[in-house]
Amino acid sequence: MKFFRSKWNTRSATSRFKGKNMIAYCLIWMTHYIPLVLVWQYRAARILKVYNERAHQEVTLRTFA
């Protein structure tokens, strides 16, 4: 009986730890994922800007040439 009780206790403890772990994981994910997204957005915007500028130059060359 003691063995089963200890088993249940450890299981509940692990489930509680899992809950805390999940919160920590979410926090870490949020704090690491948002900056990554911002960096990638910035990079994508820069690349698109360069691409658009080149396209615009090509268009102006075509129209004026």
Protein Blocks (a to p, Z undefined) as FASTA:
>chain_A
ZZmmmmmmmmmmmmmmmmmmmmmmmmmmmmmmmmmmmmmmmmmmmmmmmmmmmmmmmmmm
mmmZZ
